[in-house]
Amino acid sequence: MIVILRKLPPETLYQDIIEFIEPTLKAKWFSKQGVVEDVKILIIKDSNNGKTEHHGLIRINPDSSAKKVIKLLNRKPILGTRVGVQEYRYRSWHNDPRANLNKRLGKILRRRKGSRRRPNLELVIENAVTFTSDKSFHRTY
């Protein structure tokens, strides 16, 4: 499962994210220990006003550990700033009810005047740290 850390401080490093998440991944009775497989920091820039947003994407296995991370770390501070921790969901046109041609299509199209997405956003940097295995400390950049 992919977990998103929303609105990270700009000075956040990969090691900060890993140190933030690792204490919740430890195994308890009859549960499997969670493993961080991948960490990405996304920097998104709004070209209208020049503001940037920093978000973290973390791939955690198994899903039960990821759900525990979401439950325990949501609204907890990292580097002095409270961050939102949620499950990351891919947007797909298959999930859009407007894509299905049915009776409700006309009502939905009349109700929505524009797109819900923010215009003029650009992905500035997509850095990633991928761990080669859970047994070693080798990383690929």
N, C-alpha and C positions, 0 to 999 in steps of 0.2 A: 504494500500500500504506500502511496505517496502522501506525505504530510507537508502542508505549507505553513511556513511561519510568516505572517503578514506584518508589514511595516517594521522591519528591522532597523536598528540604528545604522547609519552609513559606515561606521568604523568596525562593523562586525566581520570577524574572520571565520574561516571554516572550523578552526579549532574551538572557537567560542560556541558555535552551534553544536558541535559534538559534545563538548563539556556540559552544555545545557540539557542535552537529551539523554546521555548515557546513564545517569543515575536511575532513571525510570525504566531502563531496559533490563535491569538485573532480574534474574529468575527468582520466583517465589516458589512455594510448595506446589508441585504438580503442574508447573507451567514452564514453557520453553523460553529461554533467554532470547531477547530481541537482538537483531543485528542491523547496524546501519550499513547499507550497501552503497549509497550514492548521496552526495551532498552537492547542491547547486545554489549559487547566489545569483538572483536575477536583479538587474538594475534597469528600471523602466523610466523613460523620460517623457514628460508631457511637452511637446514642442510648442504649445500655445503659451504656457507661462514659464517654462524652463525648470519646473520642479522635477525631482527624481524620487522614486520609490524603490526601496530595497526589500526583496522577499527571498525567503529560503525554501528550497524544495529538498526534502529528505525522503529517500526510499528506505523503508523499514520492513523487515520480514521477521516473524510472521505478522499477519494482520492483527492478531489479538494484542501484540505488543504495540503496534501503531495506535490502536484504539486506546490503549492505556496511556500512551504518551499524550494523545489529544485530551483525554479526560484530566490528567494530572497537571499538564503544563499550560493549558489555555489561560490567558491573561496573567501569566507569571512574567517577572522582569528578566530581561537579558541585557546586560550592560546598562542597567538603570532605566530601560524602556520596556513597558508591558507590550507583549506581542500576542496576536491572535494565532492560535494553533488549530488548524482544521484539516479535514481530509481534502486532498486536491482532486478535483473532478475535471476531466477533459470535457470541453464543449464540443458537441457534435451536432450536425444538422439533422441527424437521425432522431434526436430527442426533441426537436422543435415541433410543437403541435401544428404549426403553420405548414409544415412539409407534407402532412397527410391531407389529402384532398377529401374532406368530409363536409358535413353540414355546418360545422362550427367555423369553417374557414373564413367565411364572409364576415362573421361577427368579430373574429380575432383580428383580421386585417383592418377592419374599420376602427377598432379600439386602439391599436398601436399606431401611433403617428410616426415614430422614428425608431432607430435602433437603440437598444439599451447600452450598447458598448460605448465607451468613451472614445471620441475621435482623436486623431493625431497623437497616438501613443507609439513609441518606438522602443524596441529592446536594444539597450545600449551594450550591455555585457551579459553574457551567459557563461559564467565560469563553473567548472565542475571538478569535484574530487571524486574519483571512483576507486573503490577498494578492490584489489584483485581477488582477495579471499578473506574469509573471516578469521583465518588462522595466521595470516601474515600482516605485516605493517607496511607493505609496499603500496605505494599510491601511483596512479598515473594522472598526469595533469594535461 
